[in-house]
């Protein structure tokens, strides 16, 4: 009987010691946060997974990182665990991180669109400095919002927007990889435009000067607009009806297409006298079309403050006789320069 009891006691002690060894060997993570607001830590040996303590809520994960999604104040700590049968063995909790996450500081992810047989385009991302593309495994850096695929056949492409150094905005991860098939075709020539970029004022009508090379006057031109909410097309005449950026593709059968980027900016007009007496002041009456939104504003710059000083709310003060150029800008891209004379 004593022998049996001794065996049982030894077995229990062995189990306890074995469990203790496991618990001791399972280290507590050391967590940190990177620029993309991802909480990360080194993988813990023998860990089956991790528990993230997030503002009082416990979240079980298998990876050694956790991405914050919503803006807010956060208290975060992590511990590792090991599965032992039906039981879990835990490490101690990691260090506690307290941080503020602002989702609005993250850059948006560009959306790729194949606009011609080989030209990729995407919308300009606000506050992005450059764009990084991964094309068939090769990294391409550009500050344009388009990229021409030069390899015939299948192209696998993903893209991300990148913020400027020391910016408050965070670069985002790559978009999902997309497949684009480029078909090599023989062309008789190419469509040629005077420019690849055009700035157009809201509500203005405009034309595109284009020709083909080699020259052929008996061809029909066709046009395709990437965002027809911005630009209306009637025959060969265009009208800017919304603010923003769009591309126009000029097509002629069996000729290489031409692409032009159109940026539609607000229309600014000033209903004010362009002269004032020395020592006098008046307020500029600026009309903006379309109307500015609640968070948009107008700014003013005088190129000669010894002649005219201008305030943030548009008051001009005649300091000395002469002429000064006043630059009027809006936060959504509008601009207008006027000359004002002090008598």
C-alpha positions as CSV (number, residue, x, y, z in Angstrom):
1,X,0.0,0.0,0.0
2,X,2.8,2.4,0.9
3,X,4.5,1.5,-2.4
4,X,1.4,2.4,-4.4
5,X,1.0,5.7,-2.4
6,X,4.7,6.6,-3.1
7,X,4.2,6.0,-6.8
8,X,1.1,8.2,-7.0
9,X,2.9,11.0,-5.1
10,X,5.9,10.8,-7.3
11,X,3.7,10.9,-10.4
12,X,1.8,13.9,-9.2
13,X,5.0,15.8,-8.4
14,X,6.4,14.9,-11.8
15,X,3.3,16.3,-13.5
16,X,3.5,19.5,-11.4
17,X,7.2,20.0,-12.2
18,X,6.6,19.3,-15.9
19,X,3.8,21.9,-16.0
20,X,5.9,24.4,-14.2
21,X,8.8,23.9,-16.6
22,X,6.4,24.6,-19.5
23,X,5.1,27.7,-17.9
24,X,8.6,29.0,-17.1
25,X,9.8,28.3,-20.7
26,X,6.9,30.3,-22.3
27,X,8.2,33.8,-22.4
28,X,6.1,37.0,-22.2
29,X,6.2,38.9,-25.5
30,X,7.7,42.4,-25.8
31,X,5.4,44.5,-27.9
32,X,5.9,47.6,-30.0
33,X,4.0,49.7,-32.5
34,X,5.3,50.6,-36.0
35,X,4.4,53.5,-38.3
36,X,1.4,51.7,-39.8
37,X,-0.1,51.3,-36.3
38,X,0.6,47.5,-36.3
39,X,1.3,46.0,-32.9
40,X,4.0,43.4,-33.3
41,X,6.4,41.2,-31.2
42,X,8.9,38.4,-31.8
43,X,7.5,34.9,-32.1
44,X,7.7,33.0,-28.8
45,X,9.2,29.5,-28.8
46,X,6.7,26.8,-28.0
47,X,3.7,29.2,-28.2
48,X,0.6,27.9,-29.9
49,X,-0.9,31.4,-30.2
50,X,-1.4,34.8,-28.4
51,X,-4.0,36.6,-26.5
52,X,-4.3,40.4,-27.2
53,X,-5.7,42.5,-24.4
54,X,-7.4,45.4,-26.2
55,X,-9.2,47.9,-23.9
56,X,-10.5,45.1,-21.7
57,X,-11.4,42.7,-24.5
58,X,-9.4,39.5,-25.0
59,X,-8.7,38.5,-28.7
60,X,-7.0,35.2,-29.6
61,X,-4.8,35.2,-32.6
62,X,-2.1,33.0,-34.2
63,X,0.1,35.6,-35.8
64,X,2.7,37.7,-33.9
65,X,1.1,41.0,-34.9
66,X,-2.2,42.9,-34.6
67,X,-3.4,45.7,-36.9
68,X,-5.5,48.5,-35.3
69,X,-8.5,49.4,-37.5
70,X,-10.6,52.0,-35.8
71,X,-9.5,55.4,-34.5
72,X,-9.4,55.8,-30.7
73,X,-7.5,55.5,-27.5
74,X,-6.0,52.1,-26.8
75,X,-4.5,50.1,-23.9
76,X,-2.8,47.0,-25.3
77,X,-0.9,44.1,-23.9
78,X,-0.2,40.5,-25.1
79,X,0.6,37.1,-23.7
80,X,1.5,33.9,-25.3
81,X,-0.1,30.6,-24.7
82,X,0.6,26.9,-25.3
83,X,-2.1,24.2,-25.8
84,X,-1.6,21.3,-23.5
85,X,-4.4,18.8,-24.1
86,X,-7.6,20.7,-23.3
87,X,-5.8,23.2,-21.1
88,X,-3.9,26.3,-22.0
89,X,-0.6,27.3,-20.4
90,X,0.0,31.1,-20.4
91,X,3.0,33.3,-20.2
92,X,3.0,36.5,-18.2
93,X,1.5,39.6,-19.8
94,X,3.8,41.8,-22.0
95,X,4.5,45.5,-21.4
96,X,1.4,47.7,-21.6
97,X,1.2,50.1,-24.6
98,X,-1.0,53.2,-24.4
99,X,-1.5,55.0,-27.6
100,X,-3.8,57.1,-29.8
101,X,-4.7,55.8,-33.3
102,X,-6.1,58.2,-35.9
103,X,-7.4,56.2,-38.8
104,X,-7.7,59.4,-41.0
105,X,-3.9,59.7,-41.0
106,X,-3.6,56.5,-43.2
107,X,-3.3,56.9,-46.9
108,X,-5.9,55.3,-49.1
109,X,-5.0,52.3,-51.3
110,X,-5.0,53.1,-55.0
111,X,-7.4,51.1,-57.3
112,X,-5.8,50.0,-60.6
113,X,-7.7,50.3,-63.8
114,X,-6.5,49.1,-67.2
115,X,-7.5,52.1,-69.4
116,X,-5.9,51.1,-72.7
117,X,-4.3,47.8,-73.9
118,X,-1.3,48.5,-71.7
119,X,-1.9,51.7,-69.7
120,X,-2.7,51.4,-66.0
121,X,-4.3,54.4,-64.2
122,X,-5.5,55.2,-60.7
123,X,-7.0,58.1,-58.8
124,X,-4.7,60.5,-57.1
125,X,-4.4,59.7,-53.4
126,X,-4.7,62.7,-51.2
127,X,-1.5,63.4,-49.2
128,X,0.5,60.7,-51.1
129,X,4.0,61.6,-52.0
130,X,4.8,58.8,-54.5
131,X,3.4,55.5,-55.6
132,X,5.2,52.2,-55.4
133,X,4.2,49.5,-57.9
134,X,5.2,45.8,-57.8
135,X,5.1,44.7,-61.5
136,X,5.9,41.0,-62.0
137,X,8.1,41.1,-58.8
138,X,10.0,44.3,-59.8
139,X,9.6,47.5,-57.8
140,X,8.7,50.7,-59.7
141,X,8.5,54.2,-58.1
142,X,6.5,57.0,-59.7
143,X,4.8,60.3,-58.8
144,X,2.4,59.9,-61.8
145,X,-1.0,58.4,-61.6
146,X,-0.5,56.1,-64.6
147,X,2.0,53.4,-65.7
148,X,2.5,51.8,-69.0
149,X,3.0,48.0,-69.1
150,X,5.7,47.2,-71.6
151,X,5.8,43.4,-71.3
152,X,3.4,41.5,-73.6
153,X,1.5,38.7,-71.9
154,X,0.4,38.3,-68.3
155,X,1.4,41.1,-65.9
156,X,0.8,40.8,-62.2
157,X,0.6,44.2,-60.5
158,X,0.0,45.6,-57.1
159,X,0.4,49.2,-55.8
160,X,0.6,51.2,-52.6
161,X,0.6,54.9,-51.9
162,X,3.7,56.2,-50.0
163,X,3.8,59.3,-47.7
164,X,6.5,61.9,-47.6
165,X,9.3,61.5,-45.0
166,X,8.3,62.8,-41.6
167,X,4.7,63.1,-42.7
168,X,1.8,62.6,-40.3
169,X,0.2,60.4,-42.9
170,X,1.0,56.7,-42.9
171,X,1.8,54.6,-46.0
172,X,-0.5,51.8,-46.6
173,X,0.1,48.1,-47.5
174,X,-0.1,46.9,-51.1
175,X,-3.4,46.5,-52.9
176,X,-4.4,43.0,-53.9
177,X,-2.4,41.7,-56.8
178,X,-4.3,42.0,-60.1
179,X,-3.6,40.2,-63.5
180,X,-3.5,42.3,-66.6
181,X,-3.0,40.7,-70.0
182,X,-1.2,42.9,-72.6
183,X,-1.8,41.8,-76.2
184,X,1.0,42.8,-78.6
185,X,-0.6,44.4,-81.7
186,X,0.8,45.8,-84.9
187,X,-0.1,49.5,-85.3
188,X,-0.1,51.7,-88.5
189,X,1.1,54.6,-86.4
190,X,0.2,56.6,-83.4
191,X,-2.1,59.4,-82.2
192,X,-0.2,62.5,-81.1
193,X,-1.4,65.1,-78.7
194,X,0.1,68.6,-78.0
195,X,0.3,67.8,-74.3
196,X,-0.3,64.9,-71.9
197,X,-1.7,67.2,-69.2
198,X,-4.4,69.9,-69.3
199,X,-5.8,72.0,-66.5
200,X,-9.4,73.1,-67.2
201,X,-11.6,75.5,-65.3
202,X,-15.0,74.3,-64.0
203,X,-17.8,74.7,-66.6
204,X,-15.5,75.5,-69.4
205,X,-15.6,73.9,-72.8
206,X,-12.4,72.8,-74.5
207,X,-11.0,70.9,-77.5
208,X,-8.1,68.5,-77.9
209,X,-5.6,69.2,-80.7
210,X,-4.6,65.8,-82.0
211,X,-3.2,64.3,-85.2
212,X,-1.9,60.9,-86.3
213,X,1.5,59.9,-87.5
214,X,2.0,59.1,-90.3
215,X,-0.4,61.8,-91.4
216,X,-3.8,60.8,-92.6
217,X,-6.7,63.3,-92.8
218,X,-9.4,60.7,-93.6
219,X,-9.6,59.1,-90.1
220,X,-12.3,59.2,-87.5
221,X,-11.3,60.1,-84.0
222,X,-13.1,58.5,-81.0
223,X,-12.8,59.5,-77.3
224,X,-13.1,57.6,-74.1
225,X,-13.3,59.3,-70.7
226,X,-12.2,57.5,-67.5
227,X,-14.6,59.5,-65.4
228,X,-17.6,60.7,-67.4
229,X,-19.1,62.4,-64.2
230,X,-16.3,65.0,-64.6
231,X,-16.2,65.6,-68.4
232,X,-19.0,65.5,-70.9
233,X,-18.2,64.6,-74.5
234,X,-20.2,65.8,-77.6
235,X,-18.5,65.0,-80.9
236,X,-15.0,66.5,-80.5
237,X,-16.0,69.1,-77.8
238,X,-15.6,68.6,-74.1
239,X,-17.1,70.3,-71.1
240,X,-15.8,70.2,-67.5
241,X,-18.8,69.6,-65.2
242,X,-17.3,68.5,-61.9
243,X,-14.0,69.0,-60.0
244,X,-11.4,66.3,-60.0
245,X,-9.1,64.3,-62.3
246,X,-10.0,62.3,-65.4
247,X,-8.2,60.8,-68.3
248,X,-9.2,61.0,-72.0
249,X,-8.2,58.4,-74.4
250,X,-8.0,59.5,-78.1
251,X,-8.6,56.5,-80.3
252,X,-8.2,55.9,-84.1
253,X,-8.6,52.4,-85.5
254,X,-5.3,50.6,-85.9
255,X,-3.3,53.4,-84.4
256,X,-1.7,53.6,-81.0
257,X,-3.9,55.5,-78.6
258,X,-3.0,58.8,-77.0
259,X,-3.8,59.6,-73.4
260,X,-4.2,63.0,-71.7
261,X,-4.8,63.8,-68.0
262,X,-7.4,66.4,-67.3
263,X,-7.5,68.3,-64.0
264,X,-10.7,70.3,-63.4
265,X,-10.3,73.2,-61.0
266,X,-12.7,75.7,-59.5
267,X,-13.7,78.8,-61.4
268,X,-12.8,82.0,-59.5
269,X,-14.1,85.5,-60.3
270,X,-13.6,88.8,-58.5
271,X,-16.3,91.5,-58.3
272,X,-14.2,94.3,-56.8
273,X,-12.5,97.5,-57.9
274,X,-9.0,97.0,-59.0
275,X,-7.7,100.3,-57.7
276,X,-7.6,101.9,-54.2
277,X,-6.2,105.0,-52.7
278,X,-3.1,105.0,-50.5
279,X,-4.2,104.4,-46.9
280,X,-7.6,103.0,-47.9
281,X,-8.8,99.4,-47.7
282,X,-11.5,97.2,-49.2
283,X,-12.5,93.6,-49.2
284,X,-12.2,91.4,-52.2
285,X,-15.5,89.8,-53.2
286,X,-14.5,86.4,-54.7
287,X,-17.1,84.2,-56.4
288,X,-16.2,80.5,-56.5
289,X,-17.9,77.9,-58.7
290,X,-18.9,75.3,-57.5
291,X,-19.4,76.7,-54.0
292,X,-16.8,75.8,-51.4
293,X,-17.7,73.1,-49.0
294,X,-17.7,73.6,-45.2
295,X,-14.1,72.5,-44.7
296,X,-12.7,74.4,-47.8
297,X,-11.2,77.9,-47.7
298,X,-9.8,80.8,-49.7
299,X,-6.2,82.2,-49.3
300,X,-4.6,85.4,-50.5
301,X,-1.0,86.3,-51.3
302,X,0.4,89.8,-52.2
303,X,3.6,89.7,-54.3
304,X,4.5,93.2,-53.0
305,X,3.5,94.0,-49.4
306,X,5.3,97.4,-49.6
307,X,2.4,98.4,-52.0
308,X,-0.5,96.3,-50.8
309,X,-1.0,94.1,-47.7
310,X,-3.7,91.5,-47.7
311,X,-5.3,89.7,-44.7
312,X,-6.4,86.1,-44.5
313,X,-10.1,87.2,-44.9
314,X,-9.4,89.1,-48.1
315,X,-9.0,92.7,-47.0
316,X,-6.5,94.8,-49.1
317,X,-4.7,97.7,-47.6
318,X,-3.0,100.4,-49.8
319,X,0.4,101.0,-48.2
320,X,2.2,102.9,-51.0
321,X,1.5,104.0,-54.6
322,X,2.2,101.3,-57.2
323,X,0.8,98.0,-58.4
324,X,0.8,94.5,-56.8
325,X,-0.3,91.1,-58.0
326,X,-2.7,89.3,-55.7
327,X,-2.8,85.5,-55.9
328,X,-6.1,84.1,-54.8
329,X,-6.2,80.3,-54.1
330,X,-8.7,77.9,-52.8
331,X,-7.9,74.7,-50.8
332,X,-9.5,72.6,-53.5
333,X,-7.2,73.7,-56.3
334,X,-8.7,77.0,-57.6
335,X,-6.3,79.9,-58.5
336,X,-6.6,83.4,-59.9
337,X,-4.1,86.3,-60.2
338,X,-5.3,89.9,-60.3
339,X,-3.4,93.2,-60.5
340,X,-4.4,95.9,-58.1
341,X,-3.2,99.5,-58.3
342,X,-2.7,102.0,-55.4
343,X,-3.1,105.6,-56.4
